[in-house]
Amino acid sequence: MNVKTLGALAAVALVAACATKPAPEAPAPTPVAAGIVPGSQEDLVANVGDRVFFDFAVATLRADAKATLDKQSAWLAKYGSVNVQVAGNTDERGTEEYNLALGERRAHSAASYLKAKGVASARLSTISYGKDRPTAQGSTEEAWAQNRNAITSVR
């Protein structure tokens, strides 16, 4: 009887040893907005912000602009192969020449800040559109405030 008991225990042990445990589930992927490619313009807009705003007739960076540019510089550090263009814009008031010059100063102000944060100058270009590319239509203070900006675009 001893041999039968031992045989039964051995069979149970063998079956238990052969049983496979289910593989642990893979961790869920990090949620990414549908269709947004990391390092793309859409990624920059959705996760960082692509524009900074200026007060009337100046190219001096405001505190909120610096905060956005800090996020942009961190994003650019993460995606080292991405090059960007910074476009300076103005509201509709003023002459064409004045607004092109002001837009250029705004683009350079934003780009210089990014360079100071470690972004290589070879990865940055600037352009001024003056008042030719408004983001908000209308001749109101709200529209003008939206149009006084520098917009960073992936190239």
Phi, psi and chi 1 to 4 in degrees:
 res  aa     phi    psi   chi1   chi2   chi3   chi4
   1 MET       -  -31.6 -161.7   70.0  118.6      -
   2 ASN   -60.2  -40.2 -136.0  -16.0      -      -
   3 VAL   -69.2  -39.5  173.5      -      -      -
   4 LYS   -64.4  -41.7  -74.3 -174.5 -178.5 -178.7
   5 THR   -65.1  -43.9  -53.2      -      -      -
   6 LEU   -63.3  -40.8  -96.7  160.5      -      -
   7 GLY   -63.0  -42.1      -      -      -      -
   8 ALA   -65.4  -43.1      -      -      -      -
   9 LEU   -63.7  -37.3  -73.0  174.5      -      -
  10 ALA   -66.4  -39.8      -      -      -      -
  11 ALA   -65.3  -43.0      -      -      -      -
  12 VAL   -63.6  -42.4  169.9      -      -      -
  13 ALA   -64.1  -39.9      -      -      -      -
  14 LEU   -65.1  -43.9 -176.7   61.1      -      -
  15 VAL   -64.2  -42.1  170.0      -      -      -
  16 ALA   -64.6  -37.9      -      -      -      -
  17 ALA   -69.7  -31.6      -      -      -      -
  18 CYS   -81.9  -18.2  -69.5      -      -      -
  19 ALA   -64.9  134.1      -      -      -      -
  20 THR   -97.7  141.5   58.9      -      -      -
  21 LYS   -86.8  143.9  -66.6 -178.2 -178.2  177.6
  22 PRO   -65.3  142.1   18.9  -25.9      -      -
  23 ALA   -66.1  142.4      -      -      -      -
  24 PRO   -62.7  145.8   16.8  -23.1      -      -
  25 GLU   -69.9  143.0  -69.5 -174.8   34.1      -
  26 ALA   -67.8  146.1      -      -      -      -
  27 PRO   -61.9  146.9   17.0  -23.9      -      -
  28 ALA   -65.3  141.5      -      -      -      -
  29 PRO   -65.7  154.5   20.7  -27.4      -      -
  30 THR   -62.7  131.8  -55.6      -      -      -
  31 PRO   -62.1  131.1   -4.5    8.0      -      -
  32 VAL  -129.5  137.9  175.5      -      -      -
  33 ALA   -59.4  138.2      -      -      -      -
  34 ALA   -55.6  128.0      -      -      -      -
  35 GLY    82.3   -2.8      -      -      -      -
  36 ILE   -90.2  120.5  -65.8 -177.9      -      -
  37 VAL   -88.2  126.6  176.2      -      -      -
  38 PRO   -56.6  134.7  -24.9   34.9      -      -
  39 GLY    86.2    3.8      -      -      -      -
  40 SER   -93.3  171.7   66.8      -      -      -
  41 GLN   -59.4  -40.2  178.9   68.2   28.9      -
  42 GLU   -63.0  -39.0  -66.6   78.4   15.4      -
  43 ASP   -63.7  -45.3 -178.0   31.1      -      -
  44 LEU   -58.8  -48.6  175.7   67.2      -      -
  45 VAL   -63.8  -47.7  171.3      -      -      -
  46 ALA   -72.2  -36.3      -      -      -      -
  47 ASN  -109.2  -12.0  -62.7  -48.7      -      -
  48 VAL  -128.6  -49.4  177.0      -      -      -
  49 GLY   110.6  131.1      -      -      -      -
  50 ASP  -103.7   -2.7   67.7  -25.3      -      -
  51 ARG  -138.8  151.9   63.0 -164.0   64.0 -159.8
  52 VAL  -124.0  152.8  -64.5      -      -      -
  53 PHE  -115.3  154.5  -61.3   95.9      -      -
  54 PHE  -125.9  156.4  -65.9   87.4      -      -
  55 ASP   -78.0  168.5  -68.1  -33.2      -      -
  56 PHE   -58.5  128.3  178.1   68.1      -      -
  57 ALA    62.8   22.8      -      -      -      -
  58 VAL  -133.4  161.0  -63.0      -      -      -
  59 ALA  -118.3   14.2      -      -      -      -
  60 THR   -78.2  132.8  -54.6      -      -      -
  61 LEU   -72.5  132.8  -67.9  170.8      -      -
  62 ARG   -84.5  168.9  -56.3 -176.7  -37.0 -160.4
  63 ALA   -61.3  -40.6      -      -      -      -
  64 ASP   -67.3  -32.9   61.0  -33.2      -      -
  65 ALA   -67.2  -42.2      -      -      -      -
  66 LYS   -63.2  -37.9  -70.2  177.9 -178.4  178.9
  67 ALA   -63.6  -41.9      -      -      -      -
  68 THR   -66.9  -42.4  -61.7      -      -      -
  69 LEU   -66.9  -31.6  -69.2  169.4      -      -
  70 ASP   -61.5  -42.8  -73.2  -20.6      -      -
  71 LYS   -66.7  -38.9  -70.6 -171.3 -108.7  177.9
  72 GLN   -63.7  -41.4  -74.4 -175.9   10.2      -
  73 SER   -65.8  -38.0   68.0      -      -      -
  74 ALA   -65.6  -40.2      -      -      -      -
  75 TRP   -64.6  -43.2 -174.3   85.8      -      -
  76 LEU   -66.1  -32.8  -73.9  163.9      -      -
  77 ALA   -66.6  -35.8      -      -      -      -
  78 LYS   -69.9  -35.6 -176.8  176.0 -179.6 -178.4
  79 TYR  -114.5   76.1  -60.3  105.6      -      -
  80 GLY   -64.4  -15.9      -      -      -      -
  81 SER   -94.4   -1.2   64.0      -      -      -
  82 VAL   -86.7  130.1  173.3      -      -      -
  83 ASN  -105.9  150.0  -64.3  -32.6      -      -
  84 VAL  -133.5  158.7  -65.5      -      -      -
  85 GLN  -118.6  134.9  179.6 -179.0   65.7      -
  86 VAL  -107.2  118.9 -179.0      -      -      -
  87 ALA  -106.0  124.4      -      -      -      -
  88 GLY   -91.3  136.0      -      -      -      -
  89 ASN  -132.9  158.9  -61.4  -74.9      -      -
  90 THR  -133.2  170.0   65.9      -      -      -
  91 ASP   -81.0 -179.7   62.7   37.7      -      -
  92 GLU   -76.2  -12.1   64.6 -172.3   20.6      -
  93 ARG   -77.8  144.6  -60.9  170.7  -70.7  179.8
  94 GLY   100.6  167.8      -      -      -      -
  95 THR   -77.5  164.5   65.6      -      -      -
  96 GLU   -59.4  -45.6 -173.2   69.8   25.9      -
  97 GLU   -63.9  -45.3  -65.1   79.0   18.5      -
  98 TYR   -60.0  -46.8  173.9   80.4      -      -
  99 ASN   -68.6  -36.0  -76.0  -37.8      -      -
 100 LEU   -63.4  -41.8  -77.3  171.6      -      -
 101 ALA   -66.6  -42.1      -      -      -      -
 102 LEU   -65.9  -41.5  179.0   56.9      -      -
 103 GLY   -61.3  -38.7      -      -      -      -
 104 GLU   -64.6  -42.6 -173.4   67.7   22.5      -
 105 ARG   -63.9  -38.9  -71.9 -167.2  -52.5  -86.1
 106 ARG   -66.3  -43.6  -72.1  175.7  174.3  167.5
 107 ALA   -62.1  -43.9      -      -      -      -
 108 HIS   -66.4  -35.9  -79.5  -69.9      -      -
 109 SER   -61.8  -47.1 -178.3      -      -      -
 110 ALA   -66.9  -44.3      -      -      -      -
 111 ALA   -65.3  -39.5      -      -      -      -
 112 SER   -63.1  -38.2  -66.9      -      -      -
 113 TYR   -64.0  -44.1 -171.0   88.5      -      -
 114 LEU   -61.8  -41.4  -69.7  171.1      -      -
 115 LYS   -61.5  -42.2  -71.4  175.9 -164.9  171.7
 116 ALA   -63.9  -24.9      -      -      -      -
 117 LYS   -89.2    5.7  -69.5  -66.4 -179.3  173.4
 118 GLY   106.5    1.5      -      -      -      -
 119 VAL   -78.2  127.7  178.8      -      -      -
 120 ALA   -63.6  136.4      -      -      -      -
 121 SER   -62.3  -26.1   58.7      -      -      -
 122 ALA   -66.5  -19.3      -      -      -      -
 123 ARG   -90.4   -4.4  -63.1  176.4   59.5 -160.3
 124 LEU  -118.6  139.7  -63.3  165.7      -      -
 125 SER  -134.7  158.6   63.3      -      -      -
 126 THR  -128.1  156.5   60.0      -      -      -
 127 ILE  -153.9  152.3 -169.1  166.6      -      -
 128 SER  -116.3  131.3  173.2      -      -      -
 129 TYR  -106.5   -2.2  -68.2  116.5      -      -
 130 GLY    56.1 -126.7      -      -      -      -
 131 LYS  -100.8   10.9   59.3 -176.7  173.8 -179.2
 132 ASP   -79.9  -15.1  -67.9  -22.7      -      -
 133 ARG  -129.6   68.5  -67.9 -166.0  177.8 -176.5
 134 PRO   -67.4  143.4   24.8  -31.9      -      -
 135 THR   -93.8  -19.9   55.8      -      -      -
 136 ALA  -127.4  135.1      -      -      -      -
 137 GLN   -89.3  148.9  -61.4  -59.8  -45.6      -
 138 GLY   119.4  162.7      -      -      -      -
 139 SER  -115.5   56.2  -63.2      -      -      -
 140 THR  -120.9  162.5   64.4      -      -      -
 141 GLU   -59.7  -36.8 -175.9   52.5   45.5      -
 142 GLU   -63.3  -44.5  -67.6   79.8   21.9      -
 143 ALA   -66.6  -44.3      -      -      -      -
 144 TRP   -60.5  -41.2  -67.4  -29.1      -      -
 145 ALA   -62.6  -36.7      -      -      -      -
 146 GLN   -71.3  -30.1  -69.7  -61.2  -53.6      -
 147 ASN   -83.9  -13.5  -67.4  -31.4      -      -
 148 ARG   -88.0   88.2  -64.6 -170.4  -59.2 -101.1
 149 ASN  -150.3  172.3   61.7   51.9      -      -
 150 ALA  -129.9  126.2      -      -      -      -
 151 ILE  -111.8  127.5  -59.0  173.3      -      -
 152 THR   -94.7  127.4  -56.7      -      -      -
 153 SER  -127.0  138.2  -58.2      -      -      -
 154 VAL   -70.9  135.4  172.9      -      -      -
 155 ARG  -114.7      -  -66.6  -74.0  162.0 -150.1
